[in-house]
């Protein structure tokens, strides 16, 4: 990649405020991530991990906008978070899902080693 094309991408990112995680010039699904927002990347990763997502914005009594995001699976696990910004809600949702998922997997692994 030339220096001019790198500078063009930097300027485009500053202008649009969009995330550009890597440069995908190939064919297929990788190309769709070229101009996604950060919260869309998090949502995409959670969907690939088997979670169904929902989001909604609401206005509280003081007139502030709050974002509510949730993730759930068919096995009954569900996470709901709320935040002042959409990105903050998705970052917190991702943190909770990954933390609890990692914790449960470590417990299962510990139980499996105890049974041996």
FISESE-454467 format. One record per residue: x, y, z of N, C-alpha, C, O in turn; residue in one letter. Coordinates in pm, whole numbers, plus 50000, padded with zeros to 5 digits. Each point is the difference from the previous one (the first is absolute). Layout:
% FISESE-454467
XYZXYZXYZXYZA...
END
This chain:
% FISESE-454467
500854988450000499155011650000500905012350000500995000650073X498685008949848500825012049990499685009850111498954999150065X501965010249955499815010150105498785008649970499275003850091X500504999249782498865008449963498684993250033499065006550048X500854980449928498754993050030499784998950151498865000550046X502224998050033499865000050145499485013450051499125000650086X501435010249859499545013350041498545002249963499255006150076X500354989149809498615001349957499074992850097498955005350037X501444982650005499184992550095499925007350135498945000250062X502165005549984499985007550126499065011949991499225002550091X500875005049798499125011749983498554995749995499145006550059X500574982749870498624995149989499484995950137498835002550032X502014991250050499564995850132499705012050088499005000050071X501865010249925499745011950079498725007049958499265005350083X500494994749787498845007249948498694992850034499035006550039X500944980349948498754992750019499804995050142498874997350040X502215001550037499894994650135499734985050001499594994550102X500654998949786499764985749989501284992450030501105004849975X498734983350078501144991350025500354992749872499124996049924X502145002350055500444992249885500974989450050501215001849990X498284987050063500854989950060500714991849895499484989749955X501695014450005500744992849898499535004049862498975006549983X501794989649921499675003349862499584987349929500834991149978X497925007949987499494988049936499745003049853499005006249964X501894989349953499825002049857499604987049932499794999949879X500104989550195499664987149941498524998749973499235009550014X500384978549946498604997249971499314994750124500654996250097X498045003649900499224993550103499675008750119499945012249992X499844980950122499485006650120500995009750062499595009650065X501704988249915500985009050061499845014249948500325009650071X499214991949811499855013249941498945008350071500085012349999X498944981550063498915007350063500455007550125499295009150044X501854987450015500455006550124500795012649973500505006150095X499654998149781500875011249967499575013150065500855007550047X497884995449956499545013050048498954998750109498965006749994X501294984950104499034997950107500345008650121501165003650021X497824999750058500225006750128500534989750099499834988049980X500805016850128500554990950099498914991450064500214988150021X498635017750009498944992150062499494989349905499564989450044X500495013249825499584990049903500984988349995499604988649979X501685014450041501004989450003499774991050121500074987849990X499665018350125499724992250121498764991549980499994988150034X498955017849910498774992649976500244988449903499474989050019X501325013349879500324989649902500754988550066499724988449973X501235014950113500774989550070499114991950093500154987850009X498945018950062499094992850089499054991049922499704988850043X499835015949843499124991749916500734987749950499444989149997X501835012749965500794988549954500224989950112500174988149974X499825016650150500174991150115498694993450043499974992650098X498945010049830498734993450028499025007850084499024994350048X501205018649971499105008250080499045007649911500385004449891X498384997050153499025008649934500005013350073500065000450122X499875010549802500165013350059498775008649977499244998149905X500595011450185498975010149985500505013150057500855000050090X498655011049861500405013150052498835009749983499194998749908X500745010850183498955010149993500505012450072500774999250096X498795012249857500305012450072498715004950064498914998149947X501245008250169498845005150073500395013350063501185003250012X497835004350028500235012750067499514998650143498864995950024X502005007650073499604998850140499245012650045499735008949919X499944991750208499195011150053500675013649985499325010149984X502004990050022500735012849989500295004049856500685010049976X498824982349928500195003349860501294994849938500345003649887X500394988150186501234994349947499704987549919499084992550032X501695005449863499864987949920500844989050061501185002150029X498234986349992500744988550048499884988849898499004999049929X502024992750063500024988749908499924987150080500694998350101X498474992849855499844987050063500354989549896499434999849891X501514991450144500414989349909499874986850074500274999250120X499304990449808499914986950063500524989349906499985001449878X500494987950184500484988349926499424987750067499994999150123X499524991549798499464987750057500264988349906500225001749880X499754986450179500194987749924498854990550030499215002250091X500734987149830498944990250019500134992150130499024994150045X502165005750016500194992450123499545007550124500194995350112X499195016549870499445007450111500885011050056499555007750085X501684993449869500865010850048499565013149937499705000749881X500275009850202499565013049950500735011050076500194999150122X500225011149805500685011650058499325012649950499715001349881X500045008050210499395012849965500835011050065500294999450119X500095010749803500765011250054499375013049950499315000149899X500945010850173499585013149953501135009850023500764998650096X499355011249816501085009850007499555012949933498945000649937X501875009850079499685013149940500275000449850499415008149929X501464983150023500354999849857499874985949947500124990350075X499645008649796499824986949938501284991750009499964988250034X501185018149936501274992750005500284995150141500444988650018X499315019750082500244995950139499134988150037500454991050071X498325008949883499114988750028500534987149938499994989650065X500485011149811500504987949935501334995350057500264988050007X500605021450033501264996150064499724992950132500614989750029X498485015650049499644993750128499344986549977500274990550074X498875008549826499344987349968501044989649961499944988650046X501005015249869501054990749959500834995650121500344988250012X499995021050077500794996850119499274989950088500604990350047X498115011949976499244990950084499894986149938500184989950068X499525009649803499864987249932501314992250005500014988250034X501095018449933501294993149998500444995850139500534989150018X499255019450083500404996850137499244987950052500614990750052X498095009349935499194989050051500264987249919500104989250058X500025012149812500274988249917501344993950037500094987850013X500945020250004501324995050038499944993550138500604989550022X498705016850072499874994750136499324986349998500474990750066X498445008049861499284987249994500844989149934499974988550043X500775015249853500864990149933501124995450092500374988349999X500185020850082501064996150092499474990850109500704990950044X498055011350000499394991250099499794986149941500294989950066X499225009449811499804987049933501334992649983500074987950020X500975019449945501314993749982500534994850133500584989250004X499225018350104500444995750131499234987450044500584990950059X498135008749914499204988350037500424987949919500014988850051X500325013449822500434988849915501334994250048500194987849994X500725020750054501284994850050499834992950134500754990750030X498285013750051499754993450128499404986249981500234991150081X499005007049814499354987149974500994989849950499754988050012X501365016249932501004990649950500774994650112500904991949980X
END
